[in-house]
Amino acid sequence: GAVVSQHPSRVICKSGTSVKIECRSLDFQATTMFWYRQFPKQSLMLMATSNEGSKATYEQGVEKDKFLINHASLTLSTLTVTSAHPEDSSFYICSAGRGNYEQYFGPGTRLTVT
Amino acid sequence: GQQLNQSPQSMFIQEGEDVSMNCTSSSIFNTWLWYKQEPGEGPVLLIALYKAGELTSNGRLTAQFGITRKDSFLNISASIPSDVGIYFCAGQLGAGGTSYGKLTFGQGTILTVHP
C-alpha cells in the first residue's frame, strides 16, 4: 500500500506557457499533500503544503501566483506552473501524508522549459 | 530555521561491506525518516522512527532515533549493488501548528557499491 502517482512523468513546454502536474494517492486518502522541487544532485526543497478543501500554504520565497496548487479531493492535488520560464525547469515531486507522520512520494515530474 | 547535517556526502564501497551514515540537527525533531532515491525517481521510505532511542530494522537496514532527538543514523549491512542510490534523512516536528507534517531533509548521501 501507500502508492502515489504523478502525471506526466516528463513534460517539455515553451516559455510563457502553463503546465499542470497531477499527484494522486492511489490506495489511501491524504488530507495533506506536499510539493517539492529538486535540482540536480541537491536535496528536496519544500515548495508548499496542500490541504484538501483549503488554500495551500507556501514556503517563504515561493510565488503562489506562479505555482498554483489545488487540492480538490482526498486523493488528488495539482500543481500548475504558470507562464513557465527556463529557470522553472526542474524535477517536481509530490508526497502524500498518511497517518500522523509518514509521507509517501510520487515518482516525480521532469519539467523542461525551452 | 532548522537544518539537518547529513554525512558523509558520498561513499564508495565494495559489495559485502557495511555502510553507516548519520544526520544531526540543531534542534529537536519528533520523528525521523530515512528515504532512498534512485535517479529520476521519487524518494522511497525505508524506515520511520517515532521515539527517542528507538532502534528499528528493515531487512539489512537498521536505523536509530538518537536519545537527544537531534540525531539519527542508518546502517546497511552486507551491501549489494542494488543498494546504489542517494539516501536522505528527514526530520519532522509532528502534530500542531503550521509546521505539521513538514519534513526537513538532509543533504543526502550518495552511495556507490562496486561489485
Chai-1 contact restraints between the chains, C-beta under 6 A:
chainA,res_idxA,chainB,res_idxB,connection_type,confidence,min_distance_angstrom,max_distance_angstrom,comment,restraint_id
A,T32,B,G101,contact,1.0,0.0,6.0,A-B,restraint_1
A,S43,B,F105,contact,1.0,0.0,6.0,A-B,restraint_2
A,S43,B,Q107,contact,1.0,0.0,6.0,A-B,restraint_3
A,S43,B,G108,contact,1.0,0.0,6.0,A-B,restraint_4
A,L44,B,F105,contact,1.0,0.0,6.0,A-B,restraint_5
A,I93,B,G42,contact,1.0,0.0,6.0,A-B,restraint_6
A,G97,B,G101,contact,1.0,0.0,6.0,A-B,restraint_7
A,Y101,B,T31,contact,1.0,0.0,6.0,A-B,restraint_8
A,Y101,B,Q92,contact,1.0,0.0,6.0,A-B,restraint_9
A,E102,B,A48,contact,1.0,0.0,6.0,A-B,restraint_10
A,F105,B,G42,contact,1.0,0.0,6.0,A-B,restraint_11
A,F105,B,P43,contact,1.0,0.0,6.0,A-B,restraint_12
A,G106,B,G42,contact,1.0,0.0,6.0,A-B,restraint_13
A,P107,B,E41,contact,1.0,0.0,6.0,A-B,restraint_14
A,P107,B,G42,contact,1.0,0.0,6.0,A-B,restraint_15
A,G108,B,G42,contact,1.0,0.0,6.0,A-B,restraint_16
